[in-house]
Amino acid sequence: MRECVTIHIGQAGVQIGNACWELYCLEHGIEPDGQMRTDSPVGWKDTALLKTFFSATRSGKYVPRAVYVDLEPTVVDEIQIGAYRNLFNPEQLITGKEDAASNYARGYYTVGRSLLDLVMDRIRKLVDQCTGLQGFLVFHAFGGGTGSGFTSLLMEALSAAYNKTSKVEFAVYPASQVSPVVVEPYNSVLTAYANMAEFDCSFLFDNESIYNICHRNLDIERPTYTNLNRLIGQIASSITA
């Protein structure tokens, strides 16, 4: 069996994760509550592809091998009241009480450090359930405080604990035309330098380019972040197919 553990960090990582798991469920015939669709083709539930991303419970429910982390609860809370609230294990949805305020230092040195042990404990539990862990898929943004600072902190711990395990990064790189935060360049430089040796493979997505693809190629008049995230989800799915 070849399993992957997926980690979604910060607002961007969590929202991209929502799009990814929505797509994975559609691809594998899984309902939002984790049950296999009755009209799913025979044999889907036995494929190695399905168990790469999902673990099966005794009741027949499929639970994503994913950990969601954000230093403030708003975005993760939306999952817990959304259509896919019954899909995830609540223990794997981890939030803090205050955000990183788009500050790398808060995510790395102060607020983020208080959550590190809890996040690593949840990741270890997922790894222990795997029979042949292939690697970690990490989704985050370079520009945010949690996505930059906490990702750097977590990757240091992951590399120490799972040095020989592959780590693949899916990261949103800030674009000058679509930049809501003035300190994004600083966060990006710091996290790029910190993570340079931690990931085996990186896929970078430029916000402005993704927006233009949605607008020009997909004929979406006014692309939203949902459209952008779903496009990134399609790319992540095709890469891991």
Protein Blocks (a to p, Z undefined) as FASTA:
>chain_A
ZZdddddedjklmmmmmmmmmmmmmmnopafkopacfkbcehjlmpmklmmmpccdfkop
acdddddddfbfklmmmmmmmmklmmpcfklmccdfbdekopaklmmmmmmmmmmmmmmm
mmmmmmmmpmbdfbdcddddfkbmklmmmmmmmmmmmmmmmmmbccddddddddfklccb
fklmmmmmmmmmmmmmmpmbdcdddfklmmmmmmmmnopabacfklmmmmmmmmmmmmmZ
Z
